[in-house]
Amino acid sequence: MKAKDTSLLTFMKNATQSIIPIYQRTYSWQLEQCAQLWQDILHAGASAG
């Protein structure tokens, strides 16, 4: 897998499928982590403006 820099909007528009490595699959998200991710997405969208 090759990583590259991209904006969130470009990623969301172009990504049809994402691959999550096996070592990250066991991570369990709680409501707090989901809320933080959503706030980060909103902040990124507002500052891309």
Secondary structure as the mmCIF struct_conf table of DSSP 4:
data_model
#
loop_
_struct_conf.conf_type_id
_struct_conf.id
_struct_conf.beg_label_comp_id
_struct_conf.beg_label_asym_id
_struct_conf.beg_label_seq_id
_struct_conf.end_label_comp_id
_struct_conf.end_label_asym_id
_struct_conf.end_label_seq_id
HELX_RH_AL_P HELX_RH_AL_P1 LEU A 8 ASN A 14
BEND BEND1 THR A 16 THR A 16
HELX_RH_AL_P HELX_RH_AL_P2 ILE A 22 ARG A 25
TURN_TY1_P TURN_TY1_P1 THR A 26 THR A 26
HELX_LH_PP_P HELX_LH_PP_P1 TYR A 27 GLN A 30
HELX_RH_AL_P HELX_RH_AL_P3 LEU A 31 ALA A 48
#
